[in-house]
Amino acid sequence: MPTEIENINPNVYGKIKEREVTAHDEDESVADPFDKREIFDLIRTINDPEHPLTLEELHVVQEELININDKENDVHINFTPTIPHCSMATLIGLSIRVKLLRSLPSRFKVTVEITPGTHASELAVNKQLADKERVAAALENKHLAEVINQCISV
Amino acid sequence: MTTPTRATLEAALKNDVKLQKTAAQIAKDVTAGSYDLAILAEELGFALTSQDTDARVAGTNLLSSVLAGLPVDILNAQQLEFLTTFYTDRLRDHHNVMPAIIEGINALVHMKNLPSQYVPMILQSFFQHTTCQSQTRGDRTKLFNLFQYLTLHFKNELQTMAGDFLYGLINSIDGERDPRNLDIIFSFMPDFIANYPLLHLAEEMFEIFSCYFPIDFNPSKQDPTAITRDDLAGKLTNCLVATPVFAEWTVVLAVEKLESDLVVAKLDSIELLHQAALKFPPDVLEPHFEQIWQALKAETFPGGDNVEIVSMALKALAALLERAATVPSISQNYQTIVLGVVLPHLTDVNQRLFNPATAIALVCVAGDARYAAGRILNSFLLKLQAAAAQTPGSISAEQRNKLYHIIAQVYKLTGLRQALEQLDSRTTLAIQTDVIATLRLFEQEGFDDKQLDLQRASLAVLNECVPVLSEAQRALVYKALVQLISHPSINLDFTYLTVQLGALQPVELQSNFIDICIRNFEIFSNFIKRKIYANLLPLLPQMAFTQRILDLVMTQVFKTTTPDHVRLLALEALNTLLTQEDQRFVVELQQNSNLIHKLIELAQQTSPLPLEALDQIAAALSHIIQQLPVSEQYAIVSEYLPNLQLQVAADLYVAKGLLAYLHKDISLDDHFERLLHDLTDLSLHTQNEQLRVIAHHLLCSLVNKIEYNQANHSKLLVTIHKLKTAIKAGDVRAVEVLAWITKGLIVSGFADAAEIVGDLAELLDHPTLSTGAALAFDIISAEYPELDLPVVKYLYKQKFFHTILNKLGNKLAAYCVHHLKAFIYVLKATPHPVLKLNIEKLGPLLFKSLEYTEAQTLCIALGICENFVRQQDVYFQAHLGHLIPSCLELSKYKEHHTMQVRISALQLLYDCTKYPTFVLLPHKVDVTLALASALDDPKRLVRNMAVKARNAWYLVGAPSGD
């Protein structure tokens, strides 16, 4: 963790309400497909590494920036760092990846990328996040794993 | 007794036990007047003046012990003078003698006749020749107790010593490390400091306390006189704020220690500031306010993760502002400083600092409502007006919503401080106009019925500002309320507002709201009627409206032309009314209008009512009956019960109303046989399940209340016999009826109940009735809150559990399906502590039942396991190897595993993660792998639980996962 906080007064947004349980949800005979909201619920509670706030409250992740195709097993997520030079961007992306790795069925191909045009070193970060070997290696690093576990433990 | 001689004394001085014994004897003799103390002193002279230190120690010890043993009033001034001189001289002696001297002085100062001028002498000599801190721990305790006694009883004398005493005391305390002694010091010093002038030594006095701050102390576990850290910290804080003279240093100390990283230090510092705010007068603290505010700001704005620190800091700030409120000039000075920082951040709802800013702003309002509320409301008004001037929508609904909620809180706090009327009316009126306009948005075309958050927020503000609404604004509010209530699809709760308005403006509310509702009542739809009832009933307690509202409900209930569905609504309203009002009101209502009679007539009218309406009538009857005195209950039952034909639905419902909650002292012996017979018959023969349920409940409650005399007993046996015959013929319904009767009997502790339970247990082997029999155990053990069973045998659940365990024991050991199922039903209702006592026996049964395929049983078994696991039960910890694979199996999507089962199994797996890491680690890999399949469950609710469980398991033993 850095000693200096980069962005001291970020904008904070409201949280959306808890998903309401519908009659369909209770009905055993209806299958519920994966949808945007479900993926969003998985990652919106991840904590920001700098502030005691969630990614949702900082609008780092937004429901509109998630694309999912349940039939073709594809999940695509864009996230938006609060400032273009945010050094935490990789860490945030990694946290999202790890959370989904643990929470989604393995049939999905998950892509996590920075929203185009919102970060200075967008391409480098995207490349790092797409590299399975590097993600796995990051989790072997005790200190990194510690920070990530802190971010994604609810 | 003989006077002591040198020989006897010498013998006594040989060892401690003898010494104490002799001292006690001498004290007794002197008290009795056998001889004078002077003789003792004379005889003891050899020891007191001996060259040998040990002899002097023993001699002084004896003398001091004698003194300690004497009554406080026996020695005269002359004797005491002599003794005082002796002891003050002794203070120069070898330090080994000191404990004895301290004890002697301690005894002396407690003497009643001691001339007070000697106290300074003793102290002076003490401070001159020895120091407190060179004594042992026990002696220091004695000394501090001595100082405490002196400060309480010799204030004048000690004040004549001026600085000497203070200096001596400061030296004595300085460096004390023992928590027990510190506890004594911290307890008596605040009073001392507050009552004695500290002269030039104030700062020294402060220093000896401040060096302990913040207290760092871990009590040892074996300590019998457990002093906790928090005790000491609290007492030390009292010392530090004991006099306003300390204010300057206290503030500096607290602010300095607040910068620490230790949570305890921070909390102690904030508490010190809080206490300082409470104890020190505002004018003393004023010069330091800027300093305090900067320190508190660092903790609250934006504030860290620790909620406790933030809330404590806000509390301290609130205390500071509240104390200052008595002096307007200081208060405004404070408020200007604080609000100056906070107000700019109140404008943007979306910023991180907005929430901390509102918290501080509200604290300001709590301190000086008139000034702070005025300024805050003003800044909100500017924001709202800016929004109105620009295009609508420049401030989002969400922002407006948040603003309104804060405005509501500001109003509320101001109202609590009785300062609403003192606010600048131009500001409040403008804000209220904005709020009312927002509320009335729903009247526009194309309004989205689902988005009512803003309207709710507006109502929240209006709730608080009722007293300062202008007449024109009230008129608008009434209009809006009428529109709201007659709106065909919006259902907003604004009862609190109508109640407020009713209390302040009864005439207006009557003509502008209530009258309109009642006048047009007939033409409204049921949805609106229901809303009207919901909003009018809370107004009933207000005298002005009682009669009108009551008339409305009664007319709707009893008018013959009312359609059934409208009557049902009215009956529901009547029931709400009966439950919300107090006993006096209900009794009066019954006496004035004979409501029971009318209701029974209504139920029995020629054209039959629908069952829902009858059910409401029964509920209303029960409500009234319960509130009446016993004698009246009895009269009513004897009047109506004999004429009821229980086969008729209407009469059955009336019987339910009359009997369900009847007082248990009312004897039903005369009707018992008939009721028993009719109800049993009804249950065995009717096709209507609803009526059967009522019959069962009545039977259960009836046999529970009845007195077990010979006659009743035989009647009961006849019925039970009849049921058994029916059971032999294979009638499942008879099993059910029998179960209900047994339930009533078991709860009341009837002796033969165990036998019937045995009969039911035998049925578990029956080829066709086994399922029914298993359900019977569910009926017996389950709780039915709507069922009135007034006679309750102490610990009947435990008894029932043991009966079952005995009856089913052998079969359970063989894991018979139906027995196990019946047993699980019983376990569900058995109190957790009983299960815990028998877990060794029950554990294998529970695990076995997790292998069955019946969803309901599985759910109950999982629920019981969860209760144990949640409390980190040791038995389950030892059997995780069994439990976890079972749960993993149950979490899979299969035919018999319903959603409930899968979710419960996953929940159980999640709860397991609370066990210590070392027990879990062997299972971690298996669980995380196996849970992957649950992540792809077709049902979302199951997936959610699976995600929770799997993520928790990943954190087991992971770095910082704990």
Interface residues (C-beta under 8 A of the other chain):
Chain A: N9 P10 N11 V12 Y13 G14 V21 D25 E26 E28 A31 D32 E38 D41 L42 H51 P52 L53 K99 R102 S103 L104 P105 S106 R107 K142 H143 A145 E146 V147 N149 Q150 I152 S153 V154
Chain B: P302 G304 D305 D348 N350 Q351 R352 L353 F354 N355 E398 K402 T898 M899 T928 A932 L935 D936 P938 K939 R940 L941 R943 N944 V947 R950 N951 Y954 L955 A958 P959 S960 G961
